[in-house]
Amino acid sequence: MKLYGLLGRNIDYSFSKAYFSEKFQKENIDAEYRNFDIPEIRDFPDIIQQSKDLNGMNVTIPYKQEVISYLDVLDENAEKIGAVNTIKIEKDGILKGFNTDFYGFSESLKPLLKNGHSHALILGTGGASKAVAFALKKSGIIYKYVSRSPEKNQLGYSDLSEEIFEKFKIVVNTTPVGTFPNIENSPDLPYHLFTENHLAYDLIYNPSTTKFLELAAKNGANTMNGLKMLQLQAEKAWQIWNS
């Protein structure tokens, strides 16, 4: 039986385990999917050593960047992004890192794009934000990062003026703010500046309507959560593992 799994920390809530376990059952695939919940990335080599049937892994918060130094080779896109969410374990034991987040985000975003969606704000600067930035760039969309501790060429939350919102009509939340169980939390935005011309996209999928999406929708914004992105990136990972 082939083994697959998710690498992360505090991942009991995991989308991946439920998704792949159901997929294996439905499609009669002789495989098991397991959560590898580790307190520190330095425990990662032990998983590889102790799991001889392991064929592939998904990677989630907070290890999408930290895991890179433990891999033998990176796919071109993962290298450009600087974050990995999929690992293929070759027959000779070589660990190859990929990023399917950007594909999932890009494909789920395309149907929502309208005229005027030429500029985007990316909330957060973690591993997921890098995949979002890569996808936006490939789509010809200009983006700016928004951070609580902005670096050069980034915006702080206090910089988000009416002028900014008039220009940047896509707002993507890549932070964990608003995830279950802290569902009353939301990024610190001037929500009254959202309009029907705006698109609010939250990578969070639990709850399905976050406070961020709820407040943006009140002012007419089109909204989407991260579930479709997760499904698309999971299927892309499955293709990579079986290629």
C-alpha positions as CSV (number, residue, x, y, z in Angstrom):
1,M,0.0,0.0,0.0
2,K,1.3,3.4,-1.0
3,L,1.5,6.1,1.7
4,Y,1.0,9.8,1.3
5,G,0.8,12.5,4.0
6,L,0.6,16.1,5.1
7,L,3.5,17.8,6.8
8,G,2.6,20.7,9.1
9,R,2.0,21.8,12.7
10,N,-1.3,21.6,14.5
11,I,-3.0,20.1,11.5
12,D,-5.9,18.1,13.0
13,Y,-8.3,20.3,11.0
14,S,-6.5,19.2,7.7
15,F,-8.4,19.5,4.4
16,S,-5.8,17.2,2.8
17,K,-6.3,14.1,4.9
18,A,-10.1,14.2,4.5
19,Y,-9.9,14.9,0.8
20,F,-7.4,12.2,-0.1
21,S,-8.9,9.6,2.2
22,E,-12.2,10.1,0.4
23,K,-10.6,10.1,-3.0
24,F,-8.8,6.8,-2.3
25,Q,-12.0,5.2,-1.1
26,K,-14.1,6.5,-4.0
27,E,-11.6,5.6,-6.7
28,N,-10.6,2.3,-5.2
29,I,-6.9,3.4,-4.8
30,D,-4.8,1.2,-2.6
31,A,-3.2,4.0,-0.5
32,E,-3.3,5.6,2.9
33,Y,-3.0,9.4,3.7
34,R,-1.6,10.4,7.1
35,N,-1.0,13.6,9.0
36,F,2.7,14.2,10.0
37,D,2.2,16.8,12.7
38,I,5.7,17.9,13.9
39,P,6.7,20.6,16.4
40,E,9.8,21.6,14.4
41,I,11.0,21.1,10.9
42,R,14.2,19.3,12.1
43,D,11.9,16.3,12.8
44,F,11.2,16.0,9.0
45,P,14.1,13.6,8.1
46,D,12.9,11.1,10.8
47,I,9.5,10.9,8.9
48,I,11.3,10.1,5.7
49,Q,13.5,7.5,7.4
50,Q,10.7,5.8,9.3
51,S,8.1,5.8,6.5
52,K,9.5,3.5,3.8
53,D,6.2,3.4,1.8
54,L,6.0,7.2,1.6
55,N,5.5,8.3,-2.0
56,G,4.6,11.9,-1.6
57,M,3.6,14.7,0.8
58,N,1.7,17.9,0.9
59,V,3.2,20.7,3.0
60,T,1.3,23.3,5.0
61,I,1.9,26.1,7.6
62,P,4.5,26.7,8.9
63,Y,6.9,24.6,6.8
64,K,6.4,25.7,3.2
65,Q,9.7,27.6,3.2
66,E,11.6,25.8,6.0
67,V,11.3,22.4,4.3
68,I,13.3,23.6,1.2
69,S,16.7,23.1,2.8
70,Y,15.8,19.4,3.4
71,L,15.0,18.7,-0.3
72,D,17.4,17.5,-3.0
73,V,15.9,19.4,-5.9
74,L,13.2,22.0,-6.7
75,D,10.9,22.3,-9.6
76,E,11.5,25.5,-11.6
77,N,8.3,27.1,-10.3
78,A,8.9,26.2,-6.7
79,E,12.4,27.7,-7.0
80,K,11.0,31.0,-8.3
81,I,8.3,31.1,-5.7
82,G,10.5,30.2,-2.8
83,A,7.9,27.9,-1.2
84,V,7.0,24.2,-1.5
85,N,3.6,22.6,-0.8
86,T,4.2,19.3,-2.6
87,I,7.0,16.8,-2.3
88,K,7.5,13.9,-4.6
89,I,9.7,11.0,-3.3
90,E,11.4,9.4,-6.2
91,K,12.2,5.6,-6.3
92,D,15.8,6.4,-5.6
93,G,14.9,8.4,-2.5
94,I,15.4,11.8,-4.1
95,L,13.1,14.4,-2.6
96,K,11.8,16.9,-5.1
97,G,9.8,20.0,-4.2
98,F,6.9,21.5,-6.2
99,N,4.4,24.3,-5.7
100,T,0.8,23.6,-6.7
101,D,-0.6,26.4,-4.7
102,F,0.0,28.9,-7.4
103,Y,-1.8,26.7,-9.9
104,G,-4.8,26.2,-7.6
105,F,-5.0,29.9,-6.9
106,S,-4.6,31.0,-10.5
107,E,-7.2,28.6,-11.9
108,S,-9.8,29.4,-9.3
109,L,-9.2,33.2,-9.8
110,K,-9.6,33.2,-13.6
111,P,-13.4,32.9,-13.8
112,L,-13.8,35.9,-11.3
113,L,-11.6,38.4,-13.1
114,K,-13.3,41.4,-14.7
115,N,-12.2,44.6,-16.5
116,G,-10.5,46.8,-13.9
117,H,-9.0,43.8,-12.0
118,S,-5.4,44.9,-12.9
119,H,-4.0,45.5,-9.4
120,A,-4.1,43.3,-6.3
121,L,-3.3,43.7,-2.6
122,I,-1.8,40.6,-1.0
123,L,-2.4,40.5,2.8
124,G,0.5,38.7,4.5
125,T,4.0,37.7,3.4
126,G,4.2,34.0,4.3
127,G,4.7,31.0,2.1
128,A,1.2,31.1,0.6
129,S,1.6,34.7,-0.3
130,K,4.5,33.9,-2.5
131,A,2.5,31.5,-4.6
132,V,-0.3,34.0,-4.9
133,A,2.2,36.7,-6.0
134,F,3.7,34.3,-8.6
135,A,0.2,33.5,-10.0
136,L,-0.8,37.2,-10.2
137,K,2.5,38.1,-12.0
138,K,1.9,35.3,-14.5
139,S,-1.6,36.7,-15.1
140,G,-0.2,40.2,-15.7
141,I,-1.7,41.6,-12.5
142,I,0.3,44.1,-10.6
143,Y,0.4,43.4,-6.8
144,K,1.5,45.0,-3.5
145,Y,2.1,43.1,-0.3
146,V,0.4,44.4,2.9
147,S,2.1,43.6,6.1
148,R,1.9,44.4,9.8
149,S,5.7,45.0,9.6
150,P,6.1,46.4,6.0
151,E,9.5,46.2,4.4
152,K,10.6,48.2,1.4
153,N,8.0,48.4,-1.4
154,Q,5.3,47.0,0.9
155,L,2.3,48.7,2.4
156,G,1.3,48.8,6.1
157,Y,-2.4,48.4,7.0
158,S,-2.5,52.1,8.0
159,D,-1.5,53.0,4.4
160,L,-4.7,51.6,2.9
161,S,-6.4,54.8,1.7
162,E,-9.3,55.4,-0.6
163,E,-6.8,56.1,-3.4
164,I,-5.2,52.7,-2.9
165,F,-8.6,50.9,-2.9
166,E,-9.7,52.7,-6.1
167,K,-6.6,51.3,-7.8
168,F,-6.2,47.8,-6.2
169,K,-9.6,46.1,-6.8
170,I,-8.4,42.6,-5.9
171,V,-7.7,41.9,-2.2
172,V,-6.3,38.5,-1.3
173,N,-6.0,37.3,2.3
174,T,-3.1,34.9,2.7
175,T,-2.9,35.3,6.5
176,P,-4.5,32.8,9.0
177,V,-6.5,35.7,10.6
178,G,-10.2,34.6,10.8
179,T,-9.5,30.8,10.7
180,F,-11.6,28.6,12.9
181,P,-12.0,28.8,15.9
182,N,-11.1,32.6,15.8
183,I,-13.9,33.3,13.3
184,E,-14.7,36.8,14.6
185,N,-11.2,38.1,13.7
186,S,-10.5,39.8,10.4
187,P,-7.6,41.7,8.8
188,D,-7.5,45.3,9.8
189,L,-8.9,46.9,6.7
190,P,-11.1,49.9,5.8
191,Y,-14.0,47.7,4.8
192,H,-16.2,50.6,3.9
193,L,-13.9,51.2,0.8
194,F,-14.9,47.9,-0.8
195,T,-17.3,48.3,-3.7
196,E,-19.1,46.1,-6.2
197,N,-16.0,46.4,-8.5
198,H,-13.8,44.7,-5.9
199,L,-13.0,41.0,-5.5
200,A,-12.2,39.7,-2.0
201,Y,-10.4,36.3,-2.0
202,D,-9.6,34.5,1.2
203,L,-7.3,31.5,1.2
204,I,-9.1,30.3,4.4
205,Y,-11.8,27.7,3.8
206,N,-12.9,27.1,7.4
207,P,-15.3,28.9,8.0
208,S,-16.5,29.0,4.5
209,T,-17.5,32.7,4.9
210,T,-14.8,34.4,7.0
211,K,-15.4,37.8,8.7
212,F,-13.1,39.3,6.0
213,L,-15.4,38.0,3.2
214,E,-18.6,38.9,5.1
215,L,-17.5,42.5,5.6
216,A,-16.3,42.9,2.0
217,A,-19.6,41.4,0.7
218,K,-21.6,43.9,2.8
219,N,-20.2,46.6,0.5
220,G,-21.0,44.7,-2.7
221,A,-17.6,43.0,-3.3
222,N,-17.5,39.6,-5.1
223,T,-16.1,37.0,-2.7
224,M,-14.4,33.6,-2.8
225,N,-12.9,31.3,-0.2
226,G,-10.0,29.0,-0.6
227,L,-11.8,25.6,-1.0
228,K,-11.6,25.5,-4.8
229,M,-7.9,26.5,-4.7
230,L,-7.3,23.6,-2.3
231,Q,-9.1,21.1,-4.5
232,L,-7.2,22.2,-7.6
233,Q,-3.8,22.1,-5.9
234,A,-4.5,18.7,-4.4
235,E,-5.4,17.2,-7.8
236,K,-2.3,18.8,-9.3
237,A,-0.2,17.2,-6.4
238,W,-1.8,13.8,-7.2
239,Q,-0.7,14.2,-10.9
240,I,2.9,15.0,-9.8
241,W,3.1,12.0,-7.5
242,N,1.9,9.7,-10.2
243,S,3.9,11.1,-13.1
